Amino acid sequence: MSFTVAIVGRPNVGKSTLFNRLVGKKLALVDDTPGVTRDRRPGDARLMGLTFTIIDTAGLEEADAESLQGRMRAQTEAAIDEADLSLFVVDAKSGLTPVDTDLAEMLRRRGKPVVLVANKSEARGSDSGFYDAYTLGLGEPTPISAEHGQGMLDLRDAIVAAIGEDRAYPAKEDVAVTDVDIPQTEGEDSDADEEPAYDETKPLRVAIVGRPNAGKSTLINRFLGEDRLLTGPEAGITRDSISVEWDWRGRTIKMFDTAGMRRKARVIEKLEKLSVADALRAIRFAETVVIVFDATIPFEKQDLQIVDLVLREGRAAVLAFNKWDMIEDRQAVLADLREKTDRLLPQARGIRAVPISGQTGWGLDKLMQSIIDTDRVWNKRISTARLNRWLETQQIQHPPPAVSGRRIKLKYMTQVKARPPAFMISCTRSDALPESYTRYLINGLRADFDMPSVPIRIHFRSPDNPFEGKKRRT
């Protein structure tokens, strides 16, 4: 991208709506409630042939530095310092407030280019608010409607005038190709006999999920080595799913911080429902999901439901027992956690569980190595020849049951896809094969091919009967 733009303004003036309009997707949560956005969220914006990085920020308010609003303000000020240009959004419908005046003065002191944007200008009675914006001393306001997409051409011209045509339209050879997050195509060739090597260099998408106040944002901040995400003792600070990128031992890691997920019965407010839906989208988009447990109160019912959700989505899962620095008798607690993991999560046998401390950074390298190892298993492919030799051995050790006096025969097995590993077995009377035998095969695959902690799926298919539907000759 050629330059970076931060969207700033007081709460509820339409900053997130404008952000979504510029990136062309509904990435940021939007609601009538003031103060929905708390963290700064970057995105790739396109506006009438203009491409740049846009940063959505929290509404600026005067507050004590130690309060939640004060920490939100610090995040917004960091975005202003990072950006090359600020879009100062005011509400033309409701008019100016003293907060707008204070923010205008703060932006002037920064000494960076500012484009004054009068949002909601399509509303009846917005003319007075539009003309009042001249009193801020930031030049001519640009009237737009972020919700309806009006005034985008004028906004483009104002940005170009403020940043300069050389920055706005760099030479073609200097334009970097935008990386688009497209999930890699999962192989479907069931006849492949080769087992491809794991690519240690490909970027890895990791989602951090868990109950509220488990320490997810603190964990990501420790990975980054900076206060990138808003944290604090209050539960439920994170609302949007924020993505951050960093390198671990030469490999690009894209991590998604998500909102804490409470039990469904307790999620009543619309805003919390939107936050949880955003977290679920992050799980579906990720490759590996880290479920953060509070080590002081682990294995709550909601923890188990989150793990089950991740596995049903087919994601690779890793458990992180956070706040390990608060545990006194660590050996006894660790043994208890391992026993409960095996007993309470039988569907994830062998799942990797790592004690960590997001506050001090203890155990984070081990957690990252577990993430890489789990992703390697999630991408694993097994040749058809090895699978059929294994299937023959399994049937000798434990033959399929006989149903109505006729034994079921497993004829052929192949891996149809990875991410997660899925297999197809051709057999007779697939509808009569009991679920217990499927579990026997899955457990055998985990043990014999070293595939712990990832969901394994087996599909059975019966060959077509060429004589089905034909009349029998007498």
C-alpha positions, 0 to 999 in steps of 0.5 A: 500500500502507498500510505496509511489513513486513520479514521478518528472522531468521537463515538457514534459518528459512523467511523466503522461504517465508513471503514466497512465502505472503504474495505468493501466488506463488513469487517468492523462491528456496527451498532447504534450503541456508542463505543462499539469499536475499542481496538484499532483495526487495519484493512485494505481500502480501495476508493475510486482507483485509490488503494491504501491502508485504512485503520478503524479506531475507537471513539475519542473521549476525555477520560482518565488514562487508567480507565477503559476509555483512557486506554481506548484513547491511547490506542487511537492516538497510537493509530494517529501517530502510525498513519500518514493522514487522518480522516476526522469524522464529524456528525453533520446531523447532530452537529458539533460538540466540545469533544469535536473541538478538542479533537481538532486541536489535538490533530492540529498539534500532531502536524499531520495532514487531516481531511475533515469528513462531515458524515450523515450529510444526507439527513434532513437538517444536516446543513447547519452541522456541515457549515459549523464544521468550518469553525474547526479550522481544518479546512473545507469539510467533505460531505458524505454518507458512509451508510449509503455511499454518497460523496465517495468521489469527493472524499477521494479527491480530498485524500489525494489533495491532502497526501499529494498525487505522488503518494496517492498514485505511485509509479506502477513498478513501486506498487506492491501486489496486495496479498489476498487471504485465500485458503489454500485449495485442499487436494482432492486427488484420491489416487495420489500415492505420494505423501507431500512434504509439509511446507515450513514457510507458508503463512499460518492463520491462528485464532485465539478463542476462549471464555471472557477474561481468559487472557487472550489479548494479553497473550497476543500482546506478549507474542508481539512484544507491544501493547497492540490490543486493548487489555485490562481487568474488565471482562469482555473488552474485545469485541471485534476479531482483530488480526495481527501479523508477526514472524516466528522463526522466519515464518509469518503468523497471522493471529486473530484475537476474538471476543470471549464466548459465554454460554449461549443462554447468557448472550442476550445483548445484540452487540455481544451476539455480533461479537460472538458471530465475528469470533465464529467467523474467525474460527472458520477462517483459521487453520489452527485454533488455540483455546485459552483456558484460565488455569485457576478455573479450568474445564468449565462447561463453556470451555468444553463446548468451545473445544467441541465447536472447534473440532466440529468445524474441522480446525486443528486445536491446541489448548493453552492453560493461561495464568500459570504464574498464579499456580502454586503447586504446579506439578499436582495441578499439571497432573490433574489437568492432563487427567481431565483433558484425557477424560473430558475430551475423548473426541480430541485424544492426544490434543496438545495442552501447554501451560503458559503465562501471557503476563510473563511470557513463560511457555510461549515458545512451547505453545508456538511449537505445539501450534506448528506441530498440530498444523503439520498433522492437520495437513498430513497426507498418507499414501493409498498403498499404506492405508490399504495395508493398514486397513487389511491389518485392522480387519485381521485384528478386529473384523467388522461385525456380521449383520443379519448373518452377513459380514461387512467387507471393507475393500478399499481405503484412500485419503480424499482430502487433508485440512482436516484429514478425511478418508473414504472406505469402499465397503459392502452395506455401509449403512449397517456398519456400527458407529463403534467400528468407525471409532475403532478405525479412527483411534487406529489411525491416530495411533498408527500414523501419529495423528493426535489432536486433529479431527479425523473423518471417515466416509463409507461408500457402497458400490452401486449394485448393477442388478438393483431394480431389475426383475428377477427371472422365474 
